[in-house]
Amino acid sequence: MEVVLRKLSKRYGQHPAVTDLSLTIHDGEFLVLLGPSGCGKTTTLRMIAGLTPPDAGDLLFDGQRVNDVHPSQRDIAMVFQDYALYPHKTAFENLAFNLRLRRLPRDVIQRKVEATADLLHILPLLPRKPRELSGGERQRVALGRAIVRDPKLFLMDEPLSNLDAKLRERMRIELKALQRRLRVTTVYVTHDQSEAMLLADRVAVMDRGYLQQLATPHEIYRYPRNLFAATFIGSPRMNLVRGVLQRGGAGVRFLAEGLPSGMLWELHLPAALEPLVPEAGIPVLIGFRPESGRLAPGWRDHDALNLTLDFVEPLGPDNLLVMQPSPGGVDSYDHSPLILRVSEQQRLPADQRLSVNLAPDEVYLFDQHSGEAIFCRGRLLRTFGGLNADNASGHELDNRVHDG
């Protein structure tokens, strides 16, 4: 089933929950709605399900407008965070409940329930009641109750959030494999960006009711369209430093702000940016992923970001170097620690002075005022007046971002 949202909006009193949301969910696609609490992702899911009527806009299933179609007539199945199983019924009875409502023959019900249970590896659990099942087993029964109906659309509202970390990781893999096997269009809500990156064919990043970016996990990670998408995707998050973009005889330079007198950190950027930079310069944020920095011991007088190591967080094959803004270095965007990911073999003591070098093709530039991405890993995304036409033409119209 193809699902199209056209300018869907929903308000609760004076508070907008979703505003002018437009996107297309392709037939058989696994789409993840990702964002923090209050971003509008669950409201969007409920509007698709028919549980919450939109205040404006259109919702289409395979080209047919379904705004006024009752949830029971939409051929969807929902999986909830709290499983929503009938506690007095066995696992078999929970799976068979909706089939019995449709008055299917008993032998058909038996066959469909057993086939679904076999798919989810819960055949031995069918005689048990929910209180006799573990969290992971109950989640499988909840998934089975949705699958057994053969719907055209799965809607899942943070279904794995009640599981422990190890079981959640295993269930993610199983859920992805199951969706690929069934090829049923799936809309999945989560605030966990690691979950979104693993499960999704595409991710719709949302914030404050607006769509920020719609793209594959790889595209969002490497080419975020704005500051919110850049910092929400990736763990640890992207490092950000304030500065000014200037042009001169040597091309375009980024000059960091907040440095002590007599110190300088500048980065030379591709000459393609020079025609876009006004003579007076423009305030920007430079971003770099934790794995992009190159370390050298000691501080340099210029051309490197000087930091003092605060502590090391070991992660098995890697170490995270946590470096607080210091008098000998540059201030970060929001005074949060700057973090680098290095090999576990690089053993560094706390309080060591380090210089960090960045390759120009690994940095990101964001407009300080709008937060929009200007330059990402060698790709020019925008001019300072808006989208760069040459680079925007290949994107879907519904991939636009909120400019507020």
BALOBA-1460 file (C-alpha; in Angstrom, 3 decimals):
// residues 404
<rec num="1" residu="m" x="0.000" y="0.000" z="0.000"/>
<rec num="2" residu="e" x="1.226" y="3.503" z="-0.838"/>
<rec num="3" residu="v" x="0.399" y="6.130" z="1.791"/>
<rec num="4" residu="v" x="0.458" y="9.842" z="0.954"/>
<rec num="5" residu="l" x="0.222" y="12.657" z="3.515"/>
<rec num="6" residu="r" x="-0.628" y="16.054" z="2.027"/>
<rec num="7" residu="k" x="-0.236" y="19.061" z="4.304"/>
<rec num="8" residu="l" x="-1.603" y="17.212" z="7.338"/>
<rec num="9" residu="s" x="-2.005" y="19.427" z="10.407"/>
<rec num="10" residu="k" x="-3.239" y="18.845" z="13.941"/>
<rec num="11" residu="r" x="-3.557" y="21.199" z="16.902"/>
<rec num="12" residu="y" x="-4.452" y="20.546" z="20.524"/>
<rec num="13" residu="g" x="-5.936" y="23.817" z="21.708"/>
<rec num="14" residu="q" x="-3.358" y="26.500" z="21.002"/>
<rec num="15" residu="h" x="-0.525" y="23.990" z="20.651"/>
<rec num="16" residu="p" x="0.342" y="22.736" z="17.138"/>
<rec num="17" residu="a" x="1.250" y="19.052" z="17.184"/>
<rec num="18" residu="v" x="1.806" y="18.572" z="13.421"/>
<rec num="19" residu="t" x="2.015" y="21.346" z="10.828"/>
<rec num="20" residu="d" x="1.719" y="20.992" z="7.032"/>
<rec num="21" residu="l" x="3.261" y="17.516" z="6.980"/>
<rec num="22" residu="s" x="3.697" y="16.161" z="3.447"/>
<rec num="23" residu="l" x="5.409" y="12.889" z="2.614"/>
<rec num="24" residu="t" x="4.957" y="9.720" z="0.579"/>
<rec num="25" residu="i" x="5.407" y="6.227" z="2.030"/>
<rec num="26" residu="h" x="6.074" y="3.812" z="-0.813"/>
<rec num="27" residu="d" x="4.472" y="0.403" z="-1.160"/>
<rec num="28" residu="g" x="6.440" y="-2.160" z="0.881"/>
<rec num="29" residu="e" x="8.654" y="0.490" z="2.484"/>
<rec num="30" residu="f" x="9.808" y="0.539" z="6.111"/>
<rec num="31" residu="l" x="9.525" y="4.215" z="7.101"/>
<rec num="32" residu="v" x="10.588" y="5.391" z="10.553"/>
<rec num="33" residu="l" x="9.190" y="8.568" z="12.126"/>
<rec num="34" residu="l" x="12.048" y="9.795" z="14.326"/>
<rec num="35" residu="g" x="12.260" y="12.657" z="16.765"/>
<rec num="36" residu="p" x="12.208" y="13.710" z="20.432"/>
<rec num="37" residu="s" x="9.149" y="13.599" z="22.670"/>
<rec num="38" residu="g" x="6.537" y="16.094" z="21.517"/>
<rec num="39" residu="c" x="7.770" y="16.271" z="17.907"/>
<rec num="40" residu="g" x="4.459" y="14.985" z="16.467"/>
<rec num="41" residu="k" x="5.445" y="11.484" z="15.401"/>
<rec num="42" residu="t" x="2.795" y="9.612" z="17.447"/>
<rec num="43" residu="t" x="0.119" y="12.123" z="16.416"/>
<rec num="44" residu="t" x="1.089" y="11.469" z="12.788"/>
<rec num="45" residu="l" x="0.799" y="7.712" z="13.333"/>
<rec num="46" residu="r" x="-2.626" y="8.120" z="14.934"/>
<rec num="47" residu="m" x="-3.837" y="10.254" z="12.023"/>
<rec num="48" residu="i" x="-2.741" y="7.530" z="9.591"/>
<rec num="49" residu="a" x="-4.589" y="4.963" z="11.719"/>
<rec num="50" residu="g" x="-7.752" y="7.074" z="11.861"/>
<rec num="51" residu="l" x="-7.651" y="7.330" z="15.656"/>
<rec num="52" residu="t" x="-6.987" y="11.099" z="15.529"/>
<rec num="53" residu="p" x="-8.749" y="13.181" z="12.848"/>
<rec num="54" residu="p" x="-6.537" y="15.805" z="11.163"/>
<rec num="55" residu="d" x="-7.573" y="19.450" z="11.341"/>
<rec num="56" residu="a" x="-6.406" y="20.029" z="7.765"/>
<rec num="57" residu="g" x="-4.849" y="18.185" z="4.868"/>
<rec num="58" residu="d" x="-5.460" y="14.891" z="3.087"/>
<rec num="59" residu="l" x="-4.505" y="11.291" z="3.747"/>
<rec num="60" residu="l" x="-4.493" y="8.893" z="0.772"/>
<rec num="61" residu="f" x="-4.168" y="5.095" z="0.667"/>
<rec num="62" residu="d" x="-3.297" y="3.886" z="-2.837"/>
<rec num="63" residu="g" x="-4.621" y="7.146" z="-4.252"/>
<rec num="64" residu="q" x="-7.942" y="7.080" z="-2.356"/>
<rec num="65" residu="r" x="-8.712" y="9.769" z="0.243"/>
<rec num="66" residu="v" x="-9.392" y="8.088" z="3.601"/>
<rec num="67" residu="n" x="-9.820" y="11.050" z="5.969"/>
<rec num="68" residu="d" x="-13.385" y="9.984" z="6.738"/>
<rec num="69" residu="v" x="-12.843" y="6.210" z="6.591"/>
<rec num="70" residu="h" x="-13.315" y="4.416" z="9.930"/>
<rec num="71" residu="p" x="-10.134" y="2.803" z="11.368"/>
<rec num="72" residu="s" x="-11.688" y="-0.653" z="11.074"/>
<rec num="73" residu="q" x="-12.085" y="-0.153" z="7.318"/>
<rec num="74" residu="r" x="-8.497" y="0.988" z="6.604"/>
<rec num="75" residu="d" x="-6.927" y="-2.503" z="6.457"/>
<rec num="76" residu="i" x="-4.216" y="-1.628" z="8.971"/>
<rec num="77" residu="a" x="-2.759" y="-3.362" z="12.024"/>
<rec num="78" residu="m" x="-1.187" y="-1.548" z="14.990"/>
<rec num="79" residu="v" x="1.465" y="-2.706" z="17.441"/>
<rec num="80" residu="f" x="1.664" y="-0.680" z="20.647"/>
<rec num="81" residu="q" x="4.352" y="0.009" z="23.222"/>
<rec num="82" residu="d" x="2.393" y="-1.746" z="26.001"/>
<rec num="83" residu="y" x="1.561" y="-4.869" z="23.885"/>
<rec num="84" residu="a" x="-2.228" y="-4.433" z="24.516"/>
<rec num="85" residu="l" x="-2.840" y="-8.168" z="24.946"/>
<rec num="86" residu="y" x="-5.992" y="-9.550" z="26.562"/>
<rec num="87" residu="p" x="-4.687" y="-10.830" z="29.930"/>
<rec num="88" residu="h" x="-7.443" y="-13.464" z="30.378"/>
<rec num="89" residu="k" x="-6.869" y="-15.008" z="26.925"/>
<rec num="90" residu="t" x="-4.109" y="-17.386" z="25.851"/>
<rec num="91" residu="a" x="-1.593" y="-16.416" z="23.200"/>
<rec num="92" residu="f" x="-3.594" y="-18.482" z="20.703"/>
<rec num="93" residu="e" x="-6.813" y="-16.676" z="21.614"/>
<rec num="94" residu="n" x="-5.110" y="-13.290" z="21.362"/>
<rec num="95" residu="l" x="-3.912" y="-14.106" z="17.849"/>
<rec num="96" residu="a" x="-7.271" y="-15.561" z="16.822"/>
<rec num="97" residu="f" x="-9.462" y="-12.773" z="18.247"/>
<rec num="98" residu="n" x="-9.733" y="-10.551" z="15.168"/>
<rec num="99" residu="l" x="-10.080" y="-13.558" z="12.865"/>
<rec num="100" residu="r" x="-13.078" y="-14.724" z="14.878"/>
<rec num="101" residu="l" x="-14.611" y="-11.266" z="14.627"/>
<rec num="102" residu="r" x="-14.417" y="-11.698" z="10.855"/>
<rec num="103" residu="r" x="-16.245" y="-15.041" z="11.261"/>
<rec num="104" residu="l" x="-13.592" y="-17.074" z="9.472"/>
<rec num="105" residu="p" x="-13.969" y="-20.865" z="9.589"/>
<rec num="106" residu="r" x="-12.357" y="-22.574" z="12.578"/>
<rec num="107" residu="d" x="-9.880" y="-24.547" z="10.474"/>
<rec num="108" residu="v" x="-8.768" y="-21.380" z="8.653"/>
<rec num="109" residu="i" x="-8.213" y="-19.621" z="11.975"/>
<rec num="110" residu="q" x="-6.214" y="-22.581" z="13.289"/>
<rec num="111" residu="r" x="-4.043" y="-22.669" z="10.176"/>
<rec num="112" residu="k" x="-3.378" y="-18.916" z="10.082"/>
<rec num="113" residu="v" x="-2.563" y="-18.672" z="13.811"/>
<rec num="114" residu="e" x="-0.176" y="-21.620" z="13.696"/>
<rec num="115" residu="a" x="1.543" y="-20.336" z="10.545"/>
<rec num="116" residu="t" x="2.050" y="-16.907" z="12.159"/>
<rec num="117" residu="a" x="3.265" y="-18.439" z="15.408"/>
<rec num="118" residu="d" x="5.741" y="-20.580" z="13.500"/>
<rec num="119" residu="l" x="7.017" y="-17.488" z="11.668"/>
<rec num="120" residu="l" x="7.657" y="-15.771" z="15.025"/>
<rec num="121" residu="h" x="8.973" y="-18.909" z="16.784"/>
<rec num="122" residu="i" x="6.196" y="-18.893" z="19.404"/>
<rec num="123" residu="l" x="4.348" y="-22.134" z="18.592"/>
<rec num="124" residu="p" x="5.077" y="-23.654" z="22.029"/>
<rec num="125" residu="l" x="3.736" y="-20.493" z="23.711"/>
<rec num="126" residu="l" x="0.228" y="-20.584" z="22.222"/>
<rec num="127" residu="p" x="-1.424" y="-22.266" z="25.280"/>
<rec num="128" residu="r" x="0.035" y="-19.702" z="27.714"/>
<rec num="129" residu="k" x="-1.518" y="-16.479" z="29.001"/>
<rec num="130" residu="p" x="0.383" y="-13.164" z="28.888"/>
<rec num="131" residu="r" x="1.340" y="-13.311" z="32.581"/>
<rec num="132" residu="e" x="3.218" y="-16.532" z="31.850"/>
<rec num="133" residu="l" x="5.322" y="-14.936" z="29.107"/>
<rec num="134" residu="s" x="8.484" y="-12.849" z="29.211"/>
<rec num="135" residu="g" x="8.567" y="-9.341" z="27.753"/>
<rec num="136" residu="g" x="10.089" y="-10.532" z="24.498"/>
<rec num="137" residu="e" x="7.543" y="-13.342" z="24.189"/>
<rec num="138" residu="r" x="4.657" y="-10.948" z="24.785"/>
<rec num="139" residu="q" x="6.082" y="-8.628" z="22.132"/>
<rec num="140" residu="r" x="6.156" y="-11.499" z="19.649"/>
<rec num="141" residu="v" x="2.526" y="-12.326" z="20.441"/>
<rec num="142" residu="a" x="1.605" y="-8.660" z="19.881"/>
<rec num="143" residu="l" x="3.414" y="-8.708" z="16.528"/>
<rec num="144" residu="g" x="1.690" y="-11.976" z="15.656"/>
<rec num="145" residu="r" x="-1.725" y="-10.518" z="16.352"/>
<rec num="146" residu="a" x="-0.978" y="-7.830" z="13.774"/>
<rec num="147" residu="i" x="0.598" y="-10.180" z="11.206"/>
<rec num="148" residu="v" x="-2.148" y="-12.804" z="11.317"/>
<rec num="149" residu="r" x="-4.646" y="-10.337" z="9.871"/>
<rec num="150" residu="d" x="-2.647" y="-9.953" z="6.603"/>
<rec num="151" residu="p" x="-3.036" y="-6.152" z="6.616"/>
<rec num="152" residu="k" x="-1.795" y="-3.827" z="3.907"/>
<rec num="153" residu="l" x="-0.204" y="-1.478" z="6.446"/>
<rec num="154" residu="f" x="1.607" y="-1.986" z="9.766"/>
<rec num="155" residu="l" x="1.702" y="0.911" z="12.254"/>
<rec num="156" residu="m" x="4.103" y="0.497" z="15.182"/>
<rec num="157" residu="d" x="4.358" y="2.906" z="18.118"/>
<rec num="158" residu="e" x="7.689" y="2.313" z="19.910"/>
<rec num="159" residu="p" x="6.962" y="-1.423" z="20.229"/>
<rec num="160" residu="l" x="10.404" y="-2.353" z="21.604"/>
<rec num="161" residu="s" x="10.876" y="0.353" z="24.221"/>
<rec num="162" residu="n" x="9.804" y="-1.839" z="27.160"/>
<rec num="163" residu="l" x="12.420" y="-4.507" z="26.437"/>
<rec num="164" residu="d" x="15.886" y="-4.648" z="27.991"/>
<rec num="165" residu="a" x="18.798" y="-3.498" z="25.838"/>
<rec num="166" residu="k" x="20.029" y="-6.943" z="24.764"/>
<rec num="167" residu="l" x="16.566" y="-8.229" z="23.865"/>
<rec num="168" residu="r" x="15.692" y="-4.966" z="22.107"/>
<rec num="169" residu="e" x="18.791" y="-5.298" z="19.911"/>
<rec num="170" residu="r" x="17.835" y="-8.857" z="18.944"/>
<rec num="171" residu="m" x="14.207" y="-7.932" z="18.277"/>
<rec num="172" residu="r" x="15.270" y="-5.091" z="15.973"/>
<rec num="173" residu="i" x="17.125" y="-7.533" z="13.759"/>
<rec num="174" residu="e" x="14.226" y="-9.999" z="13.778"/>
<rec num="175" residu="l" x="11.707" y="-7.264" z="13.023"/>
<rec num="176" residu="k" x="13.727" y="-5.974" z="10.064"/>
<rec num="177" residu="a" x="14.077" y="-9.486" z="8.638"/>
<rec num="178" residu="l" x="10.350" y="-10.116" z="9.155"/>
<rec num="179" residu="q" x="9.336" y="-6.923" z="7.347"/>
<rec num="180" residu="r" x="11.596" y="-7.727" z="4.409"/>
<rec num="181" residu="r" x="10.017" y="-11.174" z="4.187"/>
<rec num="182" residu="l" x="6.430" y="-9.915" z="4.381"/>
<rec num="183" residu="r" x="7.005" y="-6.752" z="2.277"/>
<rec num="184" residu="v" x="4.135" y="-4.950" z="4.015"/>
<rec num="185" residu="t" x="4.290" y="-1.157" z="4.168"/>
<rec num="186" residu="t" x="5.377" y="-0.266" z="7.711"/>
<rec num="187" residu="v" x="5.384" y="3.026" z="9.623"/>
<rec num="188" residu="y" x="7.413" y="2.838" z="12.825"/>
<rec num="189" residu="v" x="7.639" y="5.501" z="15.544"/>
<rec num="190" residu="t" x="10.721" y="5.844" z="17.750"/>
<rec num="191" residu="h" x="12.891" y="8.415" z="19.499"/>
<rec num="192" residu="d" x="15.911" y="6.077" z="19.321"/>
<rec num="193" residu="q" x="18.129" y="7.099" z="16.403"/>
<rec num="194" residu="s" x="20.111" y="3.834" z="16.532"/>
<rec num="195" residu="e" x="16.849" y="1.922" z="16.105"/>
<rec num="196" residu="a" x="15.862" y="4.142" z="13.194"/>
<rec num="197" residu="m" x="19.213" y="3.719" z="11.452"/>
<rec num="198" residu="l" x="19.008" y="-0.078" z="11.656"/>
<rec num="199" residu="l" x="15.357" y="-0.579" z="10.703"/>
<rec num="200" residu="a" x="14.468" y="2.101" z="8.189"/>
<rec num="201" residu="d" x="14.509" y="2.162" z="4.421"/>
<rec num="202" residu="r" x="13.961" y="5.894" z="4.924"/>
<rec num="203" residu="v" x="13.761" y="8.091" z="8.015"/>
<rec num="204" residu="a" x="11.442" y="11.079" z="8.492"/>
<rec num="205" residu="v" x="13.138" y="13.304" z="11.079"/>
<rec num="206" residu="m" x="10.608" y="15.490" z="12.904"/>
<rec num="207" residu="d" x="10.857" y="18.361" z="15.368"/>
<rec num="208" residu="r" x="8.088" y="20.521" z="16.839"/>
<rec num="209" residu="g" x="5.573" y="19.132" z="14.374"/>
<rec num="210" residu="y" x="7.614" y="19.878" z="11.250"/>
<rec num="211" residu="l" x="9.369" y="17.495" z="8.908"/>
<rec num="212" residu="q" x="13.078" y="18.298" z="9.042"/>
<rec num="213" residu="q" x="14.409" y="15.741" z="6.560"/>
<rec num="214" residu="l" x="13.193" y="12.653" z="4.713"/>
<rec num="215" residu="a" x="15.934" y="10.414" z="3.336"/>
<rec num="216" residu="t" x="17.790" y="7.145" z="3.799"/>
<rec num="217" residu="p" x="19.751" y="6.706" z="7.057"/>
<rec num="218" residu="h" x="23.012" y="6.978" z="5.099"/>
<rec num="219" residu="e" x="21.947" y="10.222" z="3.407"/>
<rec num="220" residu="i" x="20.850" y="11.856" z="6.660"/>
<rec num="221" residu="y" x="24.052" y="10.882" z="8.449"/>
<rec num="222" residu="r" x="26.371" y="12.112" z="5.697"/>
<rec num="223" residu="y" x="24.304" y="14.997" z="4.287"/>
<rec num="224" residu="p" x="21.933" y="16.397" z="6.938"/>
<rec num="225" residu="r" x="19.738" y="19.191" z="5.642"/>
<rec num="226" residu="n" x="19.851" y="21.267" z="8.822"/>
<rec num="227" residu="l" x="21.370" y="21.534" z="12.281"/>
<rec num="228" residu="f" x="18.614" y="19.556" z="13.996"/>
<rec num="229" residu="a" x="18.998" y="16.528" z="11.725"/>
<rec num="230" residu="a" x="22.786" y="16.730" z="11.990"/>
<rec num="231" residu="t" x="22.835" y="16.657" z="15.786"/>
<rec num="232" residu="f" x="19.930" y="14.239" z="16.323"/>
<rec num="233" residu="i" x="21.450" y="11.543" z="14.091"/>
<rec num="234" residu="g" x="24.768" y="10.094" z="15.203"/>
<rec num="235" residu="s" x="26.112" y="8.875" z="18.526"/>
<rec num="236" residu="p" x="28.064" y="10.628" z="19.901"/>
<rec num="237" residu="r" x="26.536" y="13.659" z="18.295"/>
<rec num="238" residu="m" x="28.287" y="15.929" z="15.820"/>
<rec num="239" residu="n" x="30.814" y="18.415" z="17.243"/>
<rec num="240" residu="l" x="30.031" y="22.072" z="16.516"/>
<rec num="241" residu="v" x="32.225" y="25.181" z="16.714"/>
<rec num="242" residu="r" x="31.210" y="28.804" z="16.101"/>
<rec num="243" residu="g" x="33.088" y="30.933" z="13.629"/>
<rec num="244" residu="v" x="33.058" y="33.168" z="10.576"/>
<rec num="245" residu="l" x="33.409" y="32.247" z="6.919"/>
<rec num="246" residu="q" x="35.631" y="34.705" z="5.066"/>
<rec num="247" residu="r" x="37.082" y="34.944" z="1.594"/>
<rec num="248" residu="g" x="40.504" y="36.231" z="0.678"/>
<rec num="249" residu="g" x="43.404" y="35.782" z="-1.664"/>
<rec num="250" residu="a" x="43.820" y="32.142" z="-0.622"/>
<rec num="251" residu="g" x="40.150" y="31.258" z="-1.124"/>
<rec num="252" residu="v" x="37.648" y="30.670" z="1.679"/>
<rec num="253" residu="r" x="38.639" y="30.310" z="5.306"/>
<rec num="254" residu="f" x="36.730" y="29.351" z="8.438"/>
<rec num="255" residu="l" x="37.956" y="31.378" z="11.437"/>
<rec num="256" residu="a" x="36.933" y="30.038" z="14.834"/>
<rec num="257" residu="e" x="35.489" y="32.343" z="17.505"/>
<rec num="258" residu="g" x="36.258" y="32.330" z="21.215"/>
<rec num="259" residu="l" x="40.009" y="31.875" z="20.968"/>
<rec num="260" residu="p" x="42.382" y="33.597" z="23.399"/>
<rec num="261" residu="s" x="44.325" y="36.564" z="22.135"/>
<rec num="262" residu="g" x="47.174" y="35.595" z="19.833"/>
<rec num="263" residu="m" x="45.743" y="32.180" z="18.953"/>
<rec num="264" residu="l" x="44.175" y="31.245" z="15.651"/>
<rec num="265" residu="w" x="42.279" y="28.276" z="14.299"/>
<rec num="266" residu="e" x="41.430" y="28.473" z="10.652"/>
<rec num="267" residu="l" x="40.450" y="25.917" z="8.064"/>
<rec num="268" residu="h" x="40.840" y="26.420" z="4.329"/>
<rec num="269" residu="l" x="37.736" y="25.327" z="2.417"/>
<rec num="270" residu="p" x="37.065" y="24.548" z="-1.269"/>
<rec num="271" residu="a" x="37.244" y="27.480" z="-3.663"/>
<rec num="272" residu="a" x="33.724" y="26.653" z="-4.923"/>
<rec num="273" residu="l" x="32.388" y="28.433" z="-1.838"/>
<rec num="274" residu="e" x="34.135" y="31.733" z="-2.620"/>
<rec num="275" residu="p" x="31.473" y="33.271" z="-4.931"/>
<rec num="276" residu="l" x="28.833" y="32.632" z="-2.261"/>
<rec num="277" residu="v" x="30.588" y="34.333" z="0.635"/>
<rec num="278" residu="p" x="29.973" y="38.080" z="1.052"/>
<rec num="279" residu="e" x="33.026" y="40.289" z="1.514"/>
<rec num="280" residu="a" x="32.119" y="40.972" z="5.137"/>
<rec num="281" residu="g" x="31.992" y="37.255" z="5.877"/>
<rec num="282" residu="i" x="29.128" y="35.320" z="7.398"/>
<rec num="283" residu="p" x="28.692" y="33.674" z="10.813"/>
<rec num="284" residu="v" x="28.546" y="29.885" z="10.543"/>
<rec num="285" residu="l" x="28.891" y="26.753" z="12.596"/>
<rec num="286" residu="i" x="31.446" y="24.190" z="11.534"/>
<rec num="287" residu="g" x="30.600" y="20.595" z="12.349"/>
<rec num="288" residu="f" x="32.593" y="17.395" z="12.321"/>
<rec num="289" residu="r" x="31.750" y="13.840" z="13.320"/>
<rec num="290" residu="p" x="33.706" y="12.327" z="16.257"/>
<rec num="291" residu="e" x="35.484" y="9.912" z="13.909"/>
<rec num="292" residu="s" x="36.685" y="12.681" z="11.544"/>
<rec num="293" residu="g" x="39.316" y="14.434" z="13.685"/>
<rec num="294" residu="r" x="43.026" y="13.692" z="13.289"/>
<rec num="295" residu="l" x="45.053" y="13.902" z="16.499"/>
<rec num="296" residu="a" x="48.557" y="15.211" z="17.109"/>
<rec num="297" residu="p" x="50.216" y="15.562" z="20.551"/>
<rec num="298" residu="g" x="50.820" y="19.050" z="21.896"/>
<rec num="299" residu="w" x="49.363" y="22.417" z="20.919"/>
<rec num="300" residu="r" x="50.075" y="24.293" z="17.722"/>
<rec num="301" residu="d" x="50.168" y="28.056" z="17.268"/>
<rec num="302" residu="h" x="47.693" y="28.017" z="14.412"/>
<rec num="303" residu="d" x="45.822" y="25.884" z="11.897"/>
<rec num="304" residu="a" x="44.714" y="23.302" z="14.488"/>
<rec num="305" residu="l" x="42.004" y="23.036" z="17.116"/>
<rec num="306" residu="n" x="43.745" y="22.939" z="20.503"/>
<rec num="307" residu="l" x="42.004" y="20.988" z="23.274"/>
<rec num="308" residu="t" x="42.785" y="19.420" z="26.621"/>
<rec num="309" residu="l" x="41.700" y="15.830" z="27.200"/>
<rec num="310" residu="d" x="39.212" y="15.583" z="30.069"/>
<rec num="311" residu="f" x="38.672" y="11.820" z="30.216"/>
<rec num="312" residu="v" x="38.544" y="8.685" z="28.066"/>
<rec num="313" residu="e" x="35.446" y="6.515" z="27.674"/>
<rec num="314" residu="p" x="36.425" y="3.005" z="26.498"/>
<rec num="315" residu="l" x="34.076" y="1.306" z="24.012"/>
<rec num="316" residu="g" x="35.913" y="-1.936" z="23.335"/>
<rec num="317" residu="p" x="37.573" y="-1.498" z="19.912"/>
<rec num="318" residu="d" x="37.298" y="2.311" z="20.173"/>
<rec num="319" residu="n" x="37.823" y="5.024" z="22.743"/>
<rec num="320" residu="l" x="35.847" y="8.242" z="23.069"/>
<rec num="321" residu="l" x="38.027" y="11.215" z="23.963"/>
<rec num="322" residu="v" x="35.965" y="13.786" z="25.857"/>
<rec num="323" residu="m" x="37.458" y="17.275" z="25.745"/>
<rec num="324" residu="q" x="35.898" y="20.204" z="27.541"/>
<rec num="325" residu="p" x="36.231" y="23.713" z="26.088"/>
<rec num="326" residu="s" x="39.273" y="25.224" z="27.739"/>
<rec num="327" residu="p" x="41.241" y="28.501" z="27.895"/>
<rec num="328" residu="g" x="43.769" y="26.968" z="25.524"/>
<rec num="329" residu="g" x="41.208" y="25.972" z="22.927"/>
<rec num="330" residu="v" x="38.058" y="27.036" z="21.167"/>
<rec num="331" residu="d" x="34.553" y="27.163" z="22.647"/>
<rec num="332" residu="s" x="32.061" y="24.673" z="21.281"/>
<rec num="333" residu="y" x="28.679" y="25.765" z="19.951"/>
<rec num="334" residu="d" x="26.805" y="25.236" z="23.247"/>
<rec num="335" residu="h" x="29.758" y="24.729" z="25.628"/>
<rec num="336" residu="s" x="29.215" y="20.967" z="25.605"/>
<rec num="337" residu="p" x="32.248" y="18.654" z="25.420"/>
<rec num="338" residu="l" x="33.884" y="18.012" z="22.075"/>
<rec num="339" residu="i" x="34.254" y="14.277" z="21.457"/>
<rec num="340" residu="l" x="36.559" y="12.290" z="19.203"/>
<rec num="341" residu="r" x="36.400" y="8.561" z="18.439"/>
<rec num="342" residu="v" x="39.818" y="6.927" z="18.127"/>
<rec num="343" residu="s" x="41.261" y="3.428" z="18.084"/>
<rec num="344" residu="e" x="41.472" y="1.622" z="21.413"/>
<rec num="345" residu="q" x="45.216" y="1.405" z="20.821"/>
<rec num="346" residu="q" x="45.590" y="5.155" z="21.291"/>
<rec num="347" residu="r" x="46.055" y="5.319" z="25.058"/>
<rec num="348" residu="l" x="46.130" y="8.900" z="26.269"/>
<rec num="349" residu="p" x="46.308" y="10.238" z="29.830"/>
<rec num="350" residu="a" x="43.847" y="12.798" z="31.152"/>
<rec num="351" residu="d" x="44.872" y="16.478" z="30.942"/>
<rec num="352" residu="q" x="47.025" y="15.819" z="27.877"/>
<rec num="353" residu="r" x="47.137" y="18.664" z="25.383"/>
<rec num="354" residu="l" x="46.079" y="17.670" z="21.875"/>
<rec num="355" residu="s" x="45.775" y="19.321" z="18.481"/>
<rec num="356" residu="v" x="42.918" y="18.276" z="16.208"/>
<rec num="357" residu="n" x="43.167" y="18.632" z="12.435"/>
<rec num="358" residu="l" x="40.236" y="18.334" z="10.018"/>
<rec num="359" residu="a" x="40.181" y="17.544" z="6.323"/>
<rec num="360" residu="p" x="38.003" y="20.035" z="4.386"/>
<rec num="361" residu="d" x="36.029" y="17.225" z="2.731"/>
<rec num="362" residu="e" x="34.916" y="15.890" z="6.128"/>
<rec num="363" residu="v" x="33.431" y="19.076" z="7.574"/>
<rec num="364" residu="y" x="29.908" y="20.518" z="7.627"/>
<rec num="365" residu="l" x="28.894" y="24.175" z="7.508"/>
<rec num="366" residu="f" x="25.607" y="25.483" z="8.935"/>
<rec num="367" residu="d" x="24.152" y="28.968" z="8.871"/>
<rec num="368" residu="q" x="24.221" y="30.239" z="12.464"/>
<rec num="369" residu="h" x="20.862" y="32.001" z="12.142"/>
<rec num="370" residu="s" x="18.664" y="29.538" z="10.239"/>
<rec num="371" residu="g" x="20.497" y="26.313" z="11.116"/>
<rec num="372" residu="e" x="20.343" y="25.191" z="7.481"/>
<rec num="373" residu="a" x="23.205" y="23.132" z="6.081"/>
<rec num="374" residu="i" x="25.320" y="24.968" z="3.518"/>
<rec num="375" residu="f" x="28.141" y="22.550" z="2.829"/>
<rec num="376" residu="c" x="28.406" y="18.847" z="3.727"/>
<rec num="377" residu="r" x="31.457" y="16.680" z="3.089"/>
<rec num="378" residu="g" x="32.360" y="18.317" z="-0.192"/>
<rec num="379" residu="r" x="28.759" y="18.783" z="-1.364"/>
<rec num="380" residu="l" x="27.239" y="22.247" z="-1.662"/>
<rec num="381" residu="l" x="23.629" y="22.016" z="-0.457"/>
<rec num="382" residu="r" x="22.536" y="25.654" z="-0.367"/>
<rec num="383" residu="t" x="23.524" y="29.151" z="-1.212"/>
<rec num="384" residu="f" x="23.115" y="31.653" z="1.582"/>
<rec num="385" residu="g" x="19.783" y="32.625" z="0.087"/>
<rec num="386" residu="g" x="18.245" y="29.147" z="-0.034"/>
<rec num="387" residu="l" x="18.536" y="25.836" z="-1.845"/>
<rec num="388" residu="n" x="21.207" y="25.448" z="-4.454"/>
<rec num="389" residu="a" x="19.255" y="24.613" z="-7.606"/>
<rec num="390" residu="d" x="21.807" y="22.201" z="-9.052"/>
<rec num="391" residu="n" x="21.810" y="20.085" z="-5.901"/>
<rec num="392" residu="a" x="18.122" y="20.357" z="-5.003"/>
<rec num="393" residu="s" x="16.726" y="19.136" z="-8.298"/>
<rec num="394" residu="g" x="17.232" y="15.470" z="-7.473"/>
<rec num="395" residu="h" x="15.299" y="15.600" z="-4.207"/>
<rec num="396" residu="e" x="11.583" y="14.927" z="-3.796"/>
<rec num="397" residu="l" x="9.396" y="17.931" z="-3.104"/>
<rec num="398" residu="d" x="8.385" y="16.403" z="0.232"/>
<rec num="399" residu="n" x="12.042" y="16.353" z="1.331"/>
<rec num="400" residu="r" x="11.933" y="20.054" z="2.174"/>
<rec num="401" residu="v" x="12.772" y="21.242" z="5.676"/>
<rec num="402" residu="h" x="11.116" y="23.716" z="8.015"/>
<rec num="403" residu="d" x="12.728" y="27.126" z="7.803"/>
<rec num="404" residu="g" x="11.593" y="28.445" z="11.196"/>
